[in-house]
């Protein structure tokens, strides 16, 4: 019957004796306080233990510490004001672990179940960080519209409360959300603000590399290649300087994405593999997997691409990562087409497009229109990129050949219009290149010339040298214009 008092006394003595080196004893202190009389102190030390484990990339171990803290605090029916605040603080800290695990499904469920409690505290800074975590979770879950609303709310709460850290985190995550919504300039402005705030928190490494990574992600879609690679180098240098593998992963991921946009698939594969090798967390290991799959696909290595995308899809569907799962599904449907299952592949593709529209994934929807243009162009121009199985789909081909040219043009033009709205110059160039080849096949050389020339101009603006060379070659191959007599 004295055991509870003994545990409490042991913990209190340890606090006093080891005051200058408490971090070594977080787990032990949590254990004794949990078995003593101070459950709240146990929670505080479990959270500190979780933060310590996460810092050394022991993510599962960190998760166990937070779970123990939650199990102590959450079941209490009558919580004091202090305990309510402690619970929300614990959740805001636990968010990093769920992020590193990539478990957005559980994070969203957990935070939504405590949203009313967070709102009841009349503490704008705490609620702001809570909303920011919901914002990033919905972004990764593939729901950027919901993400944008939560992050804007977090930003407003941070500004009203004068809490720079809340403002910084909202602005660090907004570039990613804005990229999916096609709000590129807005995303850059938020990223720049987060970078300024990060200077006031030099020990907060996540705030720095996440905001810089978000800006670079937008630069990729804008095809501002110089800023993409400059940002990637900064992320890699910062990762080396601080021994932060997460920043290194972001650096390699951004470089790989940039290499895709200039057309160098071998370099993309190399950087993607470096990103995976540098990752110490489950979710970070997935960041560059789509780039690797796309590189294999564009090189016509469909078997390897399919393996990458199926592995990615399995990981994402278990954890609710709707940011990456649709890309995997989109390319798997195109691989189905390439393997001779055209009707099934197109049906799956159209389902993915419906999902893009429903979830406001504007940049993905525009990309899907471009890809669909390429698919229908194959029916007209004959196989390329390994789409050499048209003979297996004779019924589909007979049915669609009379309309394939029109459909290809419609999809290319829709992609171009959407990319113009967003200011995605390189994507416009790629769609123009595809449209130009379609016109060239039908001997509409003047139309083809216009497309190739405009594509070349855009690629040169973006320093996309591989694509620029393709546009030059296409212009050279066109028969010269013969003046009418």
C-alpha positions in Angstrom: 0.0 0.0 0.0 3.0 2.3 0.3 4.3 1.5 -3.2 2.6 4.6 -4.8 4.2 6.9 -2.3 7.6 5.3 -2.9 7.4 5.7 -6.7 6.4 9.4 -6.2 9.3 10.0 -3.8 11.8 8.2 -6.1 10.7 10.5 -9.0 10.9 13.7 -6.9 14.4 12.8 -5.6 15.6 12.0 -9.2 14.3 15.4 -10.4 16.3 17.1 -7.7 19.5 15.1 -8.0 19.7 15.0 -11.8 18.3 18.5 -12.5 21.2 19.3 -14.9 20.9 16.1 -16.9 17.1 15.3 -16.8 17.0 14.3 -20.5 18.9 11.1 -19.6 16.0 10.1 -17.2 12.8 11.1 -19.0 11.6 7.6 -19.4 12.5 6.6 -15.8 10.8 9.7 -14.4 7.7 9.0 -16.5 7.6 5.5 -15.2 7.8 6.5 -11.5 5.4 9.4 -11.8 2.9 7.2 -13.6 3.0 4.7 -10.8 3.1 7.5 -8.2 0.5 10.2 -7.7 1.4 12.7 -10.5 -0.1 11.5 -13.7 0.3 14.9 -15.3 4.0 14.9 -14.6 4.2 11.4 -16.1 2.6 12.8 -19.3 5.0 15.7 -19.5 8.0 13.3 -19.2 6.5 10.8 -21.7 6.2 13.6 -24.2 9.8 14.7 -23.6 10.8 11.1 -24.0 8.9 10.9 -27.3 10.5 14.1 -28.6 13.9 12.7 -27.7 13.2 9.4 -29.5 11.9 11.2 -32.6 15.0 13.4 -32.7 17.1 10.2 -33.1 14.7 8.7 -35.6 13.3 6.0 -33.3 9.8 6.8 -34.6 8.1 3.7 -33.3 9.6 4.1 -29.9 8.5 7.7 -29.9 5.0 6.6 -30.8 4.8 4.3 -27.8 5.8 7.1 -25.4 3.0 9.3 -26.8 0.5 6.5 -26.7 1.3 5.9 -23.0 0.8 9.6 -22.3 -2.5 9.6 -24.1 -3.7 6.5 -22.3 -3.0 8.3 -18.9 -4.7 11.5 -19.8 -7.5 11.0 -22.4 -9.7 8.5 -20.4 -10.2 11.0 -17.6 -13.8 12.2 -17.8 -13.5 15.3 -15.6 -10.3 17.0 -16.8 -9.0 20.2 -15.2 -8.2 23.2 -17.4 -4.5 22.3 -17.0 -5.2 18.7 -18.1 -7.1 19.9 -21.2 -4.2 22.1 -22.2 -1.8 19.3 -21.5 -3.7 16.9 -23.7 -3.8 19.4 -26.7 -0.1 20.2 -26.2 0.6 16.4 -26.3 -1.4 16.0 -29.5 0.4 18.9 -31.1 3.7 17.2 -30.3 2.4 13.8 -31.3 1.7 15.2 -34.8 5.3 15.0 -35.7 5.3 11.2 -35.1 2.2 10.6 -37.1 3.7 12.7 -39.9 7.0 10.7 -39.9 5.0 7.4 -39.9 2.8 8.8 -42.7 -0.4 7.6 -40.8 -2.7 10.4 -41.8 -5.8 8.3 -41.4 -5.3 7.9 -37.6 -4.0 11.5 -37.2 -7.1 13.0 -38.7 -9.4 10.7 -36.7 -7.5 11.5 -33.5 -7.5 15.2 -34.0 -11.0 15.5 -35.2 -12.2 13.6 -32.1 -10.5 16.3 -29.9 -11.3 19.4 -32.0 -14.2 20.5 -29.8 -11.9 20.3 -26.7 -9.3 22.4 -28.5 -11.9 25.0 -29.4 -13.2 25.1 -25.8 -9.9 26.3 -24.3 -10.1 29.9 -25.5 -6.4 29.6 -26.3 -5.8 30.8 -29.8 -2.2 29.8 -30.1 -2.8 26.2 -29.0 -5.9 26.0 -31.2 -3.8 27.5 -34.1 -1.2 24.8 -33.9 -3.9 22.1 -33.6 -5.6 23.5 -36.8 -2.2 23.6 -38.5 -1.7 19.9 -37.9 -5.1 19.1 -39.3 -4.2 21.3 -42.2 -1.1 19.4 -43.1 -2.8 16.0 -42.5 -5.6 16.8 -44.9 -3.1 18.0 -47.5 -1.2 14.6 -47.3 -4.6 12.9 -47.3 -5.2 14.4 -50.7 -7.8 16.9 -49.6 -6.1 20.3 -50.3 -9.4 22.3 -50.1 -9.9 21.2 -46.5 -6.2 21.6 -45.8 -6.3 25.2 -47.1 -9.2 26.1 -44.8 -7.6 24.7 -41.7 -4.2 26.3 -42.5 -5.8 29.7 -43.1 -7.6 29.3 -39.8 -4.3 28.5 -38.1 -2.7 31.5 -39.7 -5.4 33.8 -38.5 -5.2 32.4 -35.0 -1.5 32.7 -34.9 -1.6 36.3 -36.1 -4.3 37.2 -33.5 -2.5 35.6 -30.7 0.9 37.1 -31.8 2.4 33.6 -31.8 5.1 33.6 -34.5 5.7 29.8 -34.4 2.0 29.1 -35.2 2.2 31.6 -38.1 5.4 30.0 -39.2 4.0 26.5 -39.3 0.9 27.5 -41.1 3.0 29.3 -43.7 5.5 26.4 -43.9 2.7 24.0 -44.9 0.6 26.3 -47.1 3.0 26.1 -50.1 2.4 22.4 -50.5 -1.4 22.8 -50.3 -1.3 25.8 -52.7 0.7 23.7 -55.2 -2.0 21.1 -55.4 -4.7 23.8 -55.8 -2.6 25.5 -58.5 -2.1 28.6 -56.5 1.6 28.9 -57.2 2.3 32.6 -56.5 0.4 32.5 -53.3 2.3 29.4 -52.2 5.6 31.1 -52.7 4.6 34.1 -50.7 3.7 31.9 -47.7 7.0 29.9 -48.0 9.0 33.2 -48.0 7.2 34.3 -44.9 7.9 31.0 -43.2 11.6 31.2 -44.1 11.8 34.6 -42.4 10.1 33.3 -39.3 12.4 30.2 -39.2 15.3 32.6 -38.6 13.8 33.4 -35.2 13.7 29.7 -34.3 17.2 28.4 -35.4 16.7 25.2 -33.3 13.5 24.3 -35.1 15.0 22.4 -38.0 11.6 21.2 -39.3 10.2 24.7 -39.7 13.2 25.6 -41.9 13.4 22.6 -44.2 9.7 22.0 -44.5 9.0 25.6 -45.7 12.0 25.6 -48.0 11.0 22.2 -49.4 7.5 23.6 -50.0 8.7 26.6 -52.0 10.9 24.3 -54.1 7.9 22.0 -54.8 6.1 25.0 -56.2 9.2 26.1 -58.2 9.2 22.6 -59.8 5.7 23.2 -61.1 6.5 26.7 -62.2 9.7 25.2 -63.9 11.9 27.7 -62.2 14.7 25.2 -62.6 17.5 27.5 -61.2 15.6 28.0 -57.9 14.7 24.3 -57.8 18.3 23.2 -57.8 19.5 26.1 -55.6 16.9 25.2 -53.0 17.7 21.5 -53.2 21.4 22.2 -52.6 20.4 24.4 -49.6 18.4 21.5 -48.2 21.3 19.1 -48.7 23.8 21.4 -47.1 21.5 22.1 -44.2 21.0 18.4 -43.7 24.8 17.8 -43.7 25.4 20.7 -41.3 22.7 19.6 -38.8 22.9 15.9 -39.3 19.3 16.0 -40.3 18.4 13.1 -42.6 14.9 14.5 -43.2 16.3 17.7 -44.8 18.6 15.5 -46.9 15.6 13.5 -48.1 13.8 16.7 -49.1 17.0 17.8 -51.0 17.3 14.6 -53.0 13.5 14.5 -53.6 13.4 18.1 -55.0 16.5 17.4 -57.2 14.8 14.2 -58.5 11.6 16.1 -59.3 13.6 18.9 -61.0 15.5 16.3 -63.1 12.1 15.0 -64.4 11.1 18.5 -65.4 14.3 19.0 -67.4 14.0 15.5 -69.0 17.0 13.8 -67.4 15.5 10.5 -66.2 18.8 8.8 -65.3 19.6 11.7 -63.0 16.1 11.5 -61.5 16.5 7.8 -60.7 19.9 8.4 -59.1 18.5 11.2 -56.9 15.4 9.3 -56.0 17.5 6.3 -54.9 19.6 8.7 -52.8 16.4 10.1 -51.2 15.2 6.6 -50.2 18.7 5.6 -48.9 18.8 8.8 -46.7 15.4 8.3 -45.2 15.2 7.1 -41.6 11.4 7.4 -41.3 8.7 5.4 -43.1 6.9 8.3 -44.7 10.1 10.1 -45.8 11.2 6.9 -47.6 8.1 7.3 -49.8 8.7 10.9 -50.8 10.7 10.3 -53.9 9.1 6.9 -54.8 6.7 8.6 -57.3 9.6 10.2 -59.1 11.4 6.9 -59.4 8.3 5.2 -60.8 7.7 8.0 -63.3 11.3 7.9 -64.4 11.0 4.1 -65.1 7.7 4.7 -66.9 9.1 7.4 -69.2 12.1 5.1 -70.0 9.6 2.4 -71.0 10.6 0.2 -68.1 7.1 -0.7 -67.3 7.7 -3.8 -65.1 10.0 -1.8 -62.8 7.6 1.1 -62.8 4.6 -1.1 -61.9 6.5 -2.6 -59.0 7.4 0.8 -57.6 3.8 2.2 -58.0 2.2 -1.0 -56.5 4.5 -0.7 -53.4 3.7 3.0 -53.1 0.0 2.4 -53.5 0.0 -0.3 -50.8 1.8 2.0 -48.3 -0.5 4.9 -49.0 -3.8 3.1 -48.9 -3.1 1.6 -45.5 -2.2 5.1 -44.1 -4.6 7.4 -46.0 -2.0 9.2 -48.0 -4.2 10.6 -50.8 -1.5 12.9 -51.9 0.5 10.1 -53.5 -1.9 7.2 -53.9 -3.8 8.8 -56.9 -0.5 9.4 -58.8 0.3 5.7 -58.3 -3.1 4.7 -59.5 -3.0 7.0 -62.5 0.3 5.5 -63.8 -0.8 2.0 -63.0 -3.8 2.5 -65.2 -1.6 3.8 -68.1 0.7 0.8 -67.6 -2.5 -1.4 -67.9 -3.1 0.3 -71.3 0.5 -0.2 -72.3 0.2 -3.9 -71.4 -2.8 -4.3 -73.7 -5.7 -3.7 -71.3 -6.9 -0.5 -72.9 -10.6 -0.6 -72.0 -9.9 -1.5 -68.4 -7.0 1.0 -68.1 -9.0 3.9 -69.4 -11.9 3.1 -67.1 -9.6 3.2 -64.1 -8.0 6.4 -65.5 -11.4 8.1 -65.7 -12.2 7.1 -62.1 -8.9 8.7 -61.0 -9.8 11.9 -62.8 -13.2 12.0 -61.0 -11.2 11.7 -57.7 -8.9 14.6 -58.7 -11.9 16.8 -59.4 -13.8 15.8 -56.3 -10.7 16.5 -54.1 -9.7 19.7 -55.8 -6.3 18.3 -56.9 -6.1 20.8 -59.8 -2.5 20.2 -60.7 -3.0 16.5 -60.8 -6.1 16.9 -62.9 -4.3 19.0 -65.4 -1.5 16.4 -65.5 -4.0 13.7 -66.1 -5.5 15.5 -69.1 -2.0 15.7 -70.6 -1.4 12.0 -70.1 -4.8 11.1 -71.5 -4.0 13.2 -74.6 -0.8 11.1 -75.0 -2.8 7.9 -74.7 -5.4 8.8 -77.4 -2.5 10.2 -79.6 -1.1 6.6 -79.5 -4.2 5.3 -81.3 -3.7 7.9 -84.0 0.1 8.1 -84.4 1.1 4.5 -83.6 3.0 3.2 -80.5 5.7 5.1 -78.7 6.8 5.1 -75.1 6.4 1.3 -75.2 2.6 1.5 -75.9 3.0 -1.3 -78.5 0.1 -3.5 -77.8 -2.6 -1.9 -79.8 -3.1 -5.2 -81.7 -4.4 -6.8 -78.5 -7.2 -4.2 -78.4 -8.5 -4.3 -81.9 -12.1 -3.8 -80.8 -11.2 -0.8 -78.7 -9.1 0.6 -81.6 -11.8 0.2 -84.2 -14.3 1.9 -81.9 -12.1 4.8 -81.1 -9.9 5.5 -84.1 -12.5 7.8 -85.8 -12.6 9.9 -82.7 -9.1 9.4 -81.2 -7.6 12.5 -82.9 -10.4 14.7 -81.7 -10.2 13.3 -78.2 -6.4 13.7 -78.1 -6.6 17.3 -79.2 -9.4 18.0 -76.6 -7.3 16.6 -73.8 -4.1 18.4 -74.8 -6.0 21.7 -75.1 -7.7 21.2 -71.8 -4.3 20.5 -70.1 -2.8 23.5 -71.8 -5.6 25.8 -70.6 -5.4 24.4 -67.0 -1.6 24.8 -66.9 -1.8 28.3 -68.2 -4.2 29.2 -65.4 -1.6 28.0 -62.9 1.5 29.4 -64.7 3.0 25.9 -65.2 5.2 26.8 -68.1 7.0 23.5 -68.6 3.8 21.5 -68.5 2.4 23.7 -71.2 5.5 23.0 -73.2 5.1 19.3 -72.9 1.5 19.3 -73.8 2.3 21.5 -76.9 5.0 19.0 -77.8 2.5 16.2 -77.7 -0.1 18.2 -79.7 2.6 19.1 -82.2 3.5 15.5 -82.9 -0.2 14.7 -83.3 -0.6 17.5 -85.9 2.6 16.4 -87.6 1.3 12.8 -88.1 -1.8 14.3 -89.8 0.4 16.5 -92.1 -0.9 19.7 -90.4 2.6 21.0 -90.5 1.9 24.7 -89.9 -0.1 23.8 -86.7 2.7 21.5 -85.7 5.3 24.2 -86.3 3.4 26.6 -84.1 3.2 24.1 -81.3 6.9 23.1 -81.5 8.1 26.7 -81.6 6.0 27.7 -78.6 7.2 24.6 -76.7 10.8 25.4 -77.5 10.4 29.0 -76.2 8.9 27.7 -73.0 11.5 25.0 -72.5 14.4 27.5 -73.1 12.8 29.9 -70.5 12.8 27.0 -68.0 16.3 25.7 -68.9 14.7 22.3 -69.7 17.5 21.4 -72.1 16.4 17.8 -72.8 12.9 18.9 -73.8 14.2 21.9 -75.6 16.4 19.6 -77.8 13.3 17.4 -78.5 11.4 20.5 -79.7 14.3 21.6 -81.9 14.6 18.2 -83.5 10.8 18.2 -84.1 11.1 21.5 -85.9 14.0 20.3 -88.0 12.1 17.2 -89.0 9.1 19.2 -90.3 9.2 19.7 -94.1 10.0 23.3 -95.0 7.1 25.5 -95.9 6.9 25.8 -99.7 5.4 29.2 -100.8 2.3 28.9 -103.0 2.9 29.8 -106.6 
